[in-house]
Amino acid sequence: MMLNVAKDKLFLVLVALLGITMVSWLFISSANLEEKSLGVVILLLAFFKVRLIAIHFMETAMAHRLVRIAFETWGAVVGGMMILGYLMG
């Protein structure tokens, strides 16, 4: 039974999402980075998690090509704008 769970793609994505959450938490609690740099890293990890969720759990991976392109473009534009706004603020 455990072997089947480990081979399940969605389970592995869930483990990756939890791992990224733990990495974010560790960065916040123990990294010696400048505050702005740390914020950018956390935002990048958050948008990577959004991408994983959309592709694997909302099935944009199997959507029409234009839907996938629209989502990837949205992620890049909104993510970039949020990071730029964070750095300027």
ZIFEN-V279063 format. One record per residue. BURIAL is b if it has 16 or more other ideal C-beta (glycine too) atoms within 10 Angstrom, else e. Layout:
BEGIN
burial=BURIAL
burial=BURIAL
END
This chain:
BEGIN
burial=e
burial=e
burial=e
burial=e
burial=e
burial=e
burial=e
burial=e
burial=e
burial=e
burial=e
burial=e
burial=e
burial=e
burial=e
burial=e
burial=b
burial=e
burial=e
burial=e
burial=e
burial=e
burial=e
burial=b
burial=e
burial=e
burial=e
burial=e
burial=e
burial=e
burial=e
burial=e
burial=e
burial=e
burial=e
burial=e
burial=e
burial=e
burial=b
burial=b
burial=b
burial=b
burial=b
burial=e
burial=e
burial=e
burial=b
burial=e
burial=e
burial=e
burial=b
burial=e
burial=e
burial=b
burial=b
burial=b
burial=e
burial=e
burial=e
burial=b
burial=e
burial=e
burial=e
burial=e
burial=e
burial=e
burial=e
burial=e
burial=e
burial=e
burial=b
burial=e
burial=e
burial=e
burial=e
burial=e
burial=e
burial=e
burial=b
burial=e
burial=e
burial=e
burial=e
burial=e
burial=e
burial=e
burial=e
burial=e
burial=e
END
